[in-house]
Amino acid sequence: MSLRCRRPILALILAGNAVIPVRANQNWTRCGETVRDIIDGKASMFVDGVNITNATISQYLYTGPVTRLDASYPREDFLTVTYEACNKLCSTDIAFYEPETAISLVSNWIFPLNILLSLPFESLHEGKFHITLIAILNWLGSPQTALTATIFNFRQLRQSHRRMMRDAAHHNTHLLSAAFFVICSINQFQVDPLVLQGAPGGEATRMLKALVYGVFRPLSDERTADGPAPAQDVELTRQLLVQVAFQLRMLRRRGVIPMLANLGTFLVAFIFSIVLAFASLGDGSNSNFSLAFGLLVTWLPLLVVFTIVDRNPISSERTADIISRWLYNVEAVKTWAAAARNERPPPVITLPPLLDASTPTVVETPSTMSPGSLVPKPEAAVSTVEIPQAGVKWWQRKTKIPSDLQVEHFIGQGRKIQYCGLPHAFLEVTKSVEHSEDTPAELDGHAMAIAEELRGRKPLAWYVVAVLSFLLVWTAIMSAFVVSFNAPVVGLGCRTLTYLIFGIFSSVPWVIHFQKRPSRPLIYLSYLCNTVAILAVLTVVLFQVTGLASNCFCKSSVISRPAGLGGYVDFETYSFYTTHFNVIPFWTAGAVAGGMVPTIAFVVALFWWVKCRQIWKANERTRNYPVYSVKACTDWLQ
């Protein structure tokens, strides 16, 4: 058909559209004016073959009770229509926001949420994408679960610091600090499950025995049989402990102060936004929904601030390798010392004079020498040089670490649903132990007691932290729920239903993680629930910035009609609601509760961080190691 022939048809179509009633996007003010004109007999409306006039409009009006309407305001003056009438009189279309309104909402409420980028993500190098995806699912899909893991770990760090300060008078502070810091660092890694559950029959696992020996043997005051010097295995484990603690501290994420300052500024601005949203209620905008949205996401600053102060490692893979090598060397020292106790002490190892002071000759001692082996002593004058202790099978570049001494990937800060309570078990078992008098046999006994502690129930402190984390998140959810639920039309609408979906589904993984080691099906169930919870939050974001909830179904709160609430639509402004509805007390309570929670949590996290700084503090320039009579191999630090 030619264009010339099409023009008459187009003209007919356009002419037809001029007389056929076509519903455009929602305009609630215009719809309300039309309904009032029909009631006053000034207009009529032809919908679905029915001519609606002032004689028939009464069947479309809602005349039932209106919740929260001020008793002094005449009910007959408050115009409301039923949900079904809204679909006929005002159309079923969605009244999307104007572009400038949407842009304003995005800039005020969505862009500030980029603080979630401050969460401790790991680098997306090979094999890390799925780990990062799972971490995001756990953080955003169940913040109460992630907060439980993060806060409890930080509490264990705080308790370790208190133990260190209590026992500082009896031991070298730097050794105590290193010991507890290493324990807290290992606690955040996936290790052999038997280490955390305990081996069958009450025996401690190989890794647990090595760990106990590595952190507590350096605290011993045991001396050599022929002199005042510390036992050689004590000196060796001291060197290993100080070195691994220093490496772990240097691998700890830096820049905490700037990040906390940035987050503190965000919190102030965020609270101001909530206050301003509350102050602007009644200006004709959707300020009450902006207020509810801001209150809903107040759990996000909580999660960010606690993960910042908890400080994950910069490179989890490097950290895991260092810990695994350290455990291997500790076990090697333990094995060597056990074999050497029934033999004479190894003599001092000496070397020929150095040929050039600037380029010392390096003499390698075979790692398989038996305890007490000697390096031939030349006739010339000798110079004593520190070399790795002979007889110890130190880690070498080609050494394959046994699987039961290997530390796997990082799971701290709620990356995986798993109980991490290693420091608590150490603290409980050794609370009345004097480590300076511990013998190697007693250390094995401590390991068995720690294994028994780990096999038992979770401590009461964990349950307290779990409930507290649950309440923190649900305070944010219920603050938003109270504001939206009590915004006319009072009842369960699209927004409030979405808040509940987020709260319920995010709580399922929280319930699952009451098990120490959830089964694989439960883990997959938690992933599914986390996904639904994140989709619920994204839906709320769409409601906030697009006006997706501006339709008859959502505005009428028809979901709660069976409970005697909602089921109607009114056409008033927010200024009318604040004047003639008893909603301000509910909005005030929600705003106060939602604003106080992140502020208090930020202050508590900052206080804990200041108190615990000493346990993870490290400085390359001020590192001073004491002079030891025997030397531990340092190849494992490569």
C-alpha positions in Angstrom: 0.0 0.0 0.0 1.4 3.4 -0.9 1.9 6.2 1.6 -0.8 8.2 -0.2 -3.3 5.5 0.4 -2.3 5.1 4.0 -3.0 8.7 5.0 -6.8 8.5 5.0 -6.6 5.4 7.2 -4.3 7.1 9.6 -6.6 10.1 9.7 -9.5 7.8 10.6 -7.5 6.1 13.3 -6.5 9.4 14.9 -10.0 10.7 14.6 -11.3 7.6 16.3 -8.8 8.0 19.1 -10.2 11.5 19.8 -13.6 10.1 20.8 -12.6 6.7 22.3 -11.8 7.1 26.0 -8.1 6.2 26.4 -6.6 6.1 29.9 -3.3 7.8 30.2 -0.8 7.5 33.0 -2.2 8.0 36.5 -2.8 11.5 37.8 -4.4 11.1 41.1 -5.3 14.8 41.5 -7.0 14.9 38.2 -8.8 11.6 38.9 -10.1 13.0 42.2 -11.3 16.1 40.5 -13.2 14.0 38.0 -14.9 12.0 40.7 -15.9 15.1 42.5 -17.3 16.6 39.3 -19.4 13.4 38.7 -20.7 13.6 42.3 -21.7 17.3 41.7 -23.4 16.4 38.4 -20.9 18.5 36.4 -19.5 15.5 34.5 -20.1 11.9 33.6 -17.8 9.0 32.5 -18.3 6.2 30.1 -16.3 3.2 31.2 -16.7 -0.4 29.9 -20.1 0.2 28.4 -21.4 1.9 31.5 -22.2 5.5 31.8 -21.2 6.7 35.3 -23.2 9.7 36.5 -24.0 11.3 39.9 -26.9 8.9 40.1 -24.8 5.8 39.8 -21.5 7.0 41.3 -22.5 5.9 44.8 -21.8 2.2 44.1 -18.1 3.1 43.4 -17.6 5.1 46.6 -16.1 3.7 49.8 -18.1 4.8 52.9 -16.5 2.5 55.5 -14.3 3.4 58.4 -10.9 5.1 57.7 -8.1 4.1 60.1 -6.2 7.0 61.8 -8.6 9.7 60.5 -9.0 12.4 63.1 -12.4 12.1 64.8 -12.9 15.8 64.5 -12.8 15.7 60.7 -16.2 14.9 59.0 -16.0 11.4 57.4 -18.4 12.4 54.6 -16.0 15.1 53.5 -13.2 12.6 53.0 -13.6 11.3 49.5 -12.7 7.6 49.0 -13.4 5.1 46.3 -13.1 1.3 46.4 -10.2 -0.5 44.9 -12.3 -1.9 42.1 -13.7 1.6 41.3 -10.1 3.0 41.2 -9.3 0.6 38.4 -12.3 1.8 36.4 -12.3 5.5 37.2 -8.5 6.1 37.4 -7.2 3.4 35.1 -4.9 0.5 35.9 -1.8 2.2 34.6 1.2 3.0 36.7 1.9 6.7 37.4 5.6 6.7 36.9 7.5 9.7 38.3 8.6 12.5 36.1 12.3 12.3 35.1 13.4 15.2 37.3 11.7 13.6 40.3 13.3 10.3 39.6 16.8 11.8 39.2 16.3 13.8 42.4 15.4 10.6 44.3 18.3 8.7 42.8 20.8 11.4 43.8 19.4 11.7 47.3 18.8 8.1 48.3 20.5 5.7 45.9 23.9 7.1 45.1 24.8 7.4 48.9 24.3 3.7 49.1 27.6 3.3 47.2 29.1 2.7 50.7 28.4 -1.0 50.0 31.5 -0.8 47.8 33.4 -0.3 51.1 32.6 -3.8 52.1 35.7 -6.1 52.3 35.6 -7.6 48.8 38.4 -9.8 47.7 40.3 -9.2 44.4 38.5 -10.9 41.5 41.6 -12.9 40.4 41.3 -16.5 39.2 38.7 -18.6 41.0 37.4 -15.7 43.2 34.3 -14.7 41.3 32.0 -17.3 42.9 33.5 -16.6 46.3 32.8 -12.9 45.9 29.3 -13.7 44.6 28.5 -15.9 47.7 29.9 -13.2 50.0 27.5 -10.6 48.4 24.6 -13.0 48.8 25.4 -13.5 52.5 26.1 -9.8 53.2 23.1 -8.2 51.4 20.8 -11.2 51.6 21.1 -11.8 55.3 22.8 -8.9 57.1 21.9 -10.3 60.5 23.9 -13.4 59.7 26.9 -11.5 58.5 26.7 -9.1 61.5 26.6 -12.1 63.9 29.8 -13.5 62.4 31.6 -10.2 62.3 30.6 -8.8 65.7 31.4 -12.1 67.4 34.8 -12.3 65.8 35.6 -8.8 66.9 34.3 -9.6 70.4 36.8 -12.5 70.5 39.5 -10.1 69.5 38.4 -7.8 72.3 38.4 -10.7 74.8 41.9 -11.7 73.6 43.2 -8.2 74.2 41.8 -8.2 77.7 43.5 -11.5 78.4 46.7 -10.1 77.0 46.5 -7.1 79.4 45.7 -9.4 82.3 48.7 -11.7 81.8 51.1 -9.0 80.6 52.8 -8.9 84.1 53.8 -12.6 83.8 54.9 -12.8 80.1 56.4 -10.7 77.4 53.6 -8.5 76.1 54.7 -8.8 72.5 54.6 -12.6 72.7 51.1 -12.6 74.3 49.9 -10.1 71.7 51.4 -12.2 68.9 49.9 -15.5 70.2 46.3 -14.2 70.5 46.5 -12.3 67.2 47.6 -15.4 65.3 44.7 -17.4 66.9 42.2 -14.7 65.9 43.6 -14.6 62.4 43.4 -18.3 61.9 39.8 -18.2 63.2 38.7 -16.4 60.0 40.0 -19.1 57.6 38.5 -22.3 56.4 40.7 -25.0 58.0 40.4 -28.8 58.3 36.9 -29.3 59.8 38.4 -31.7 62.4 40.3 -28.8 63.8 37.1 -27.0 64.7 35.1 -30.1 65.6 37.7 -32.1 67.3 39.0 -35.5 66.3 37.1 -38.7 67.2 37.7 -40.2 70.7 38.6 -36.9 72.3 41.9 -36.5 70.5 43.0 -33.2 69.2 43.9 -33.0 65.5 47.3 -32.6 64.1 46.8 -29.0 63.2 45.3 -28.1 66.6 48.3 -29.6 68.4 50.7 -27.7 66.2 48.7 -24.5 66.8 48.7 -24.9 70.6 52.4 -25.6 70.6 53.1 -22.7 68.3 51.3 -20.1 70.3 51.9 -21.3 73.9 55.4 -22.9 73.8 57.0 -19.5 73.3 55.5 -18.4 76.6 57.4 -21.1 78.5 60.2 -20.3 81.0 61.8 -23.7 80.5 65.6 -23.4 80.5 68.4 -25.6 79.1 69.9 -28.2 81.3 73.3 -26.6 81.4 72.6 -22.9 81.5 70.1 -20.0 82.0 69.3 -19.8 78.3 65.7 -20.7 77.3 65.2 -24.2 75.8 66.0 -24.3 72.2 62.6 -25.2 71.0 61.2 -22.3 73.1 63.6 -19.9 71.3 62.7 -21.3 67.9 59.0 -21.1 68.4 59.3 -17.6 69.7 61.0 -16.6 66.5 58.4 -18.3 64.4 55.5 -16.8 66.4 56.9 -13.2 66.2 57.6 -13.6 62.5 54.2 -15.0 61.6 52.4 -12.3 63.7 54.3 -9.6 62.0 53.5 -10.9 58.6 49.8 -11.3 59.4 49.7 -7.7 60.8 51.4 -6.3 57.7 48.9 -8.2 55.6 46.0 -6.7 57.5 43.9 -4.2 55.6 45.1 -0.6 56.1 43.5 2.8 55.9 41.0 2.2 58.7 41.0 5.7 60.0 40.2 7.4 56.6 37.5 4.8 56.0 35.9 5.3 59.4 36.1 9.1 58.9 34.4 8.7 55.6 31.7 6.4 57.0 31.2 8.8 59.9 30.6 11.6 57.5 28.1 9.4 55.6 26.2 8.6 58.8 25.9 12.3 59.6 24.6 13.1 56.1 22.3 10.1 56.1 20.8 11.0 59.4 20.3 14.6 58.2 18.5 13.1 55.1 16.2 11.2 57.3 15.5 14.2 59.5 14.9 16.4 56.4 12.6 13.7 54.9 10.6 13.7 58.2 10.6 17.5 58.3 9.2 17.7 54.7 6.3 15.4 55.4 3.3 17.2 54.1 4.8 19.1 51.3 2.9 17.2 48.7 5.7 14.8 47.8 6.3 11.2 48.7 8.6 12.1 51.7 7.1 9.5 53.9 8.2 6.7 51.5 11.6 8.4 51.2 11.8 8.3 55.0 10.8 4.6 55.1 13.4 3.7 52.5 16.1 5.5 54.4 15.2 3.7 57.6 15.1 0.3 55.8 18.8 0.5 54.8 20.2 1.7 58.1 21.6 -1.8 58.6 24.0 -1.2 55.7 26.2 1.3 57.6 26.2 -1.1 60.5 27.6 -3.9 58.4 30.2 -1.7 56.7 31.5 -0.2 59.9 32.0 -3.6 61.7 33.7 -5.2 58.6 36.0 -2.2 58.4 37.2 -2.4 62.0 37.4 -6.2 61.8 40.0 -5.7 59.0 40.2 -8.6 56.6 43.6 -9.5 55.1 44.8 -7.7 52.0 45.7 -11.0 50.3 43.9 -14.0 51.9 45.8 -16.4 49.7 49.2 -15.1 50.9 47.9 -15.1 54.5 46.7 -18.7 54.2 50.1 -19.8 52.8 52.0 -18.1 55.5 49.9 -19.7 58.3 50.2 -23.1 56.7 54.0 -22.9 56.4 54.2 -21.6 60.0 52.2 -24.6 61.3 54.5 -26.9 59.3 57.6 -25.4 60.9 56.1 -25.4 64.3 55.4 -29.1 64.0 58.9 -29.7 62.7 60.4 -27.9 65.8 58.1 -29.9 68.0 59.2 -33.2 66.4 62.8 -32.2 66.6 62.6 -31.2 70.2 60.9 -34.4 71.2 63.6 -36.4 69.6 66.4 -34.3 71.1 65.2 -34.4 74.7 66.8 -37.8 75.3 70.1 -36.7 73.6 72.7 -34.2 74.5 71.9 -30.6 73.6 73.1 -29.6 70.1 76.4 -27.6 70.4 77.0 -24.2 68.9 77.4 -24.3 65.2 80.5 -22.5 63.9 81.9 -21.5 60.6 85.3 -20.5 59.1 86.3 -16.8 59.1 84.4 -14.7 56.6 86.4 -14.0 53.4 84.8 -10.7 52.8 82.8 -8.8 55.4 80.7 -7.2 52.7 79.8 -10.4 51.1 79.5 -13.1 53.8 79.8 -16.7 52.8 76.5 -18.6 53.1 76.8 -22.2 54.4 73.7 -24.3 54.0 73.1 -27.0 56.6 71.1 -30.0 55.3 67.6 -30.0 56.8 67.8 -33.8 57.5 70.8 -33.6 59.9 70.1 -35.5 63.1 70.0 -33.5 66.4 73.5 -32.7 67.7 75.2 -32.9 64.3 78.3 -30.7 63.9 79.8 -28.6 61.2 83.5 -29.4 61.0 85.5 -26.9 63.0 88.6 -25.5 61.1 91.9 -24.9 62.7 91.8 -21.2 62.1 90.1 -18.7 64.3 86.3 -19.0 64.0 83.4 -16.6 63.9 80.0 -17.6 65.3 77.3 -17.1 62.6 73.6 -17.7 63.1 72.2 -20.3 60.7 69.0 -22.3 60.8 69.0 -24.9 63.6 70.3 -28.2 62.4 68.0 -31.2 62.6 64.8 -29.4 62.1 63.0 -30.3 58.9 62.2 -26.7 57.9 59.8 -25.8 55.2 61.6 -25.5 51.8 60.3 -24.2 48.5 59.6 -27.8 47.3 58.0 -28.9 50.5 54.5 -30.2 50.1 52.5 -29.3 53.2 50.2 -32.1 54.4 46.5 -31.5 53.9 45.8 -31.6 57.6 48.1 -28.6 58.2 46.8 -26.5 55.3 44.7 -23.5 55.8 42.2 -22.9 53.0 40.2 -19.8 51.9 39.1 -16.9 53.9 35.5 -17.2 55.3 35.5 -14.4 57.9 32.9 -11.6 58.2 30.0 -13.9 57.2 31.4 -15.0 53.9 30.3 -18.5 54.8 27.7 -19.8 57.2 30.0 -21.5 59.7 30.7 -21.1 63.4 34.2 -19.6 64.0 34.9 -19.7 67.7 38.5 -20.8 68.0 39.7 -17.8 70.1 36.8 -18.4 72.6 37.8 -22.0 73.0 41.5 -21.1 73.7 40.4 -18.4 76.2 38.0 -20.7 78.0 40.5 -23.6 78.3 43.5 -21.5 79.4 41.8 -18.9 81.6 43.5 -20.3 84.7 46.6 -21.7 83.1 50.1 -20.4 83.8 51.8 -20.7 80.4 55.3 -20.1 81.8 55.1 -23.5 83.5 53.6 -25.5 80.6 55.5 -28.6 79.4 55.1 -30.0 75.9 52.9 -32.8 77.4 50.7 -30.3 79.1 50.3 -28.4 75.8 49.0 -31.6 74.2 46.5 -31.7 77.1 45.4 -28.2 76.4 44.9 -29.1 72.7 42.6 -32.0 73.8 40.6 -29.7 76.1 40.2 -27.1 73.3 39.0 -29.8 70.9 36.4 -30.9 73.5 35.4 -27.2 73.9 35.0 -26.9 70.2 32.9 -30.1 70.0 30.4 -28.7 72.6 27.7 -26.1 72.2 28.2 -22.6 71.1 28.9 -20.2 73.9 26.2 -18.0 75.4 28.0 -15.0 74.1 27.5 -16.1 70.5 23.7 -16.4 71.1 23.7 -12.9 72.6 25.5 -11.5 69.6 23.2 -13.4 67.2 20.1 -12.0 68.9 21.5 -8.5 69.0 22.4 -8.7 65.3 18.9 -9.9 64.5 17.4 -7.0 66.5 19.6 -4.5 64.8 18.5 -5.5 61.4 14.8 -5.9 62.3 14.8 -2.5 64.0 15.7 -1.0 60.6 13.0 -3.1 58.9 10.3 -2.4 61.4 11.1 1.3 61.5 10.5 1.4 57.7 7.4 -0.8 58.1 5.8 1.4 60.8 6.3 4.5 58.6 4.9 3.0 55.5 2.1 1.0 57.2 0.7 4.1 58.9 0.9 6.2 55.8 -2.6 6.5 54.5 -4.1 4.3 53.2 -3.2 2.5 56.5 -2.6 -1.1 55.9 -0.4 -3.7 54.3 0.6 -2.4 50.9 3.3 -3.2 48.3 6.1 -1.5 50.2 5.3 -2.9 53.6 4.8 -6.4 52.1 8.2 -6.1 50.4 9.8 -5.1 53.7 8.4 -8.2 55.4 9.6 -10.4 52.5 13.1 -9.0 52.9 13.0 -9.5 56.7 11.5 -13.0 56.6 13.7 -14.4 53.9 16.9 -12.8 55.3 16.1 -14.4 58.6 16.1 -18.0 57.3 19.9 -18.1 56.9 20.2 -16.6 60.3 18.2 -19.5 61.7 20.2 -22.0 59.7 23.5 -20.7 61.0 22.5 -21.8 64.6 24.0 -25.1 63.4 27.8 -25.2 63.7 28.1 -27.0 60.3 24.9 -26.7 58.2 24.4 -29.5 55.7 24.9 -28.7 52.0 21.1 -28.6 51.3 20.6 -26.0 54.0 23.5 -24.0 52.6 21.8 -24.0 49.2 18.5 -23.1 50.8 20.2 -20.1 52.5 21.5 -19.0 49.0 18.0 -19.2 47.6 16.6 -17.1 50.5 19.4 -14.6 50.3 18.6 -14.2 46.6 14.9 -13.6 47.3 15.8 -11.1 50.0 18.1 -9.1 47.7 15.4 -9.1 45.0 13.0 -7.6 47.6 15.5 -4.8 48.3 15.9 -4.1 44.6 12.1 -4.0 44.3 12.0 -1.4 47.0 14.6 0.6 45.2 12.4 0.5 42.0 9.4 1.6 44.1 11.5 4.5 45.4 12.9 5.9 42.1 10.3 5.0 39.5 6.9 5.3 41.1 6.2 1.6 40.4 4.0 1.4 43.5 1.9 4.3 42.3 -1.1 2.2 41.2 -4.5 1.3 42.5 -3.4 -2.0 43.9 -0.5 -0.6 46.0 -2.2 2.7 47.0 -5.3 0.9 48.3 -3.5 -1.5 50.6 -6.0 -4.1 49.4 -3.9 -6.9 50.8 -5.0 -6.1 54.3 -8.7 -5.7 53.4 -9.6 -9.0 55.1 -8.3 -7.5 58.4 -10.5 -4.5 58.0 -7.8 -2.2 56.8 -7.4 -0.6 53.4 -9.3 -1.6 50.3 -9.9 2.0 49.2 -8.1 4.9 47.5 -8.2 8.6 48.5 -7.0 11.7 46.6 -5.6 13.9 49.4 -2.1 15.3 49.7 0.5 14.5 52.4 -0.2 17.9 54.0 -3.8 16.7 54.6 -2.5 13.5 56.1 -0.2 15.2 58.6 -3.0 17.6 59.6 -6.0 15.2 59.8 -4.5 11.8 60.4 -2.9 10.6 63.6 0.3 9.4 61.9 3.0 11.7 63.3 3.7 9.7 66.5 4.2 6.5 64.4 6.5 8.3 61.9 8.4 9.9 64.8 9.0 6.6 66.6 10.2 5.0 63.4 12.6 7.9 62.5 14.1 8.0 66.0 14.6 4.3 66.3 16.0 4.0 62.8 18.4 6.9 63.3 19.7 5.9 66.7 20.7 2.4 65.8 23.5 3.1 63.3 24.8 6.0 65.4 25.1 3.9 68.6 26.6 0.9 66.7 29.2 3.2 65.1 30.3 4.6 68.5 30.6 1.1 69.9 32.6 -0.2 66.9 34.9 2.9 67.2 35.4 2.3 70.9 36.3 -1.4 70.4 38.7 -0.5 67.6 40.6 2.0 69.8 40.8 -0.5 72.6 42.1 -3.3 70.5 44.6 -1.5 68.3 47.6 -2.7 70.3 46.9 -6.4 69.4 47.2 -5.8 65.6 49.6 -2.8 65.6 52.7 -3.3 63.5 55.5 -1.0 62.1 58.3 -2.2 59.8 60.7 0.5 60.9 60.4 -0.2 64.6 60.6 -4.0 64.4 63.3 -5.2 66.8 63.8 -8.9 67.3 65.9 -10.0 70.3 69.1 -11.9 69.8 68.6 -15.7 69.9 71.2 -18.3 70.6 69.6 -20.5 67.9 68.2 -19.4 64.6 64.9 -20.4 63.0 64.8 -20.8 59.2 63.2 -17.9 57.4 62.7 -19.4 54.0 59.0 -19.9 54.7 58.6 -16.1 54.6 59.4 -15.9 50.9 
